Amino acid sequence: MPMTIAARPSLIQVIAGAGLLVGTLDILDAIVFYGLRGVSATRILQGIAFGLIGRTAFTQGVRSAALGLLLHFFIATTWAAIYLLASRRLPLSRHPWISGTLYGITVYIIMNYVVLPLSHVGLRPLPPLIPLINGVGALIVCIGLPLAFIARRYISHQAA
């Protein structure tokens, strides 16, 4: 059989795949980190749904957990789209360690000081040190850096 060159993925495919990857990494971090502290995965996902539907999220069982999971992946894919679209205009792929780290920190700040205060969650006080380190670190490692390296690879394919 002759070898064929695989078609390059479209930007939409890259965004969808990146959203799935970073969403999975991020939710796994939350499930492990808070699971070790006695919080169930269902409760974590209901906590995400709480931002949209309020207290009723904790009375809807698997339905609100599924909504939370859907919302989580929507948000993760949105962050992926923002980074990948920006990387087409800005030189973000040149220094992925720096740009990915800064993006993870930016995501943390915007989620905690813009998005959550506008939701049913409201403005929360600064968390204790260990959850703060995990929260920022997870967004750097699970979202910022993977997106930076995906952008680096995708941008290099676009230029080729």
Buried (B, 14 or more C-beta within 10 A) or exposed (E): EEEEEEEEEEBEEBBBBBBBBBBBBBBBBBBEBBBEEEBEBBBBBBBBBBBBBEEEBBEBEEEBBBBBBBBBBEBBBEBBBBBBEBBEEEEBBEEBEEBBBBBBBBBBEEBBEEEBEEBBBEEEEEEEEEEEEBBBBBBBBBBBBBBBBBBBEBBEEEEE
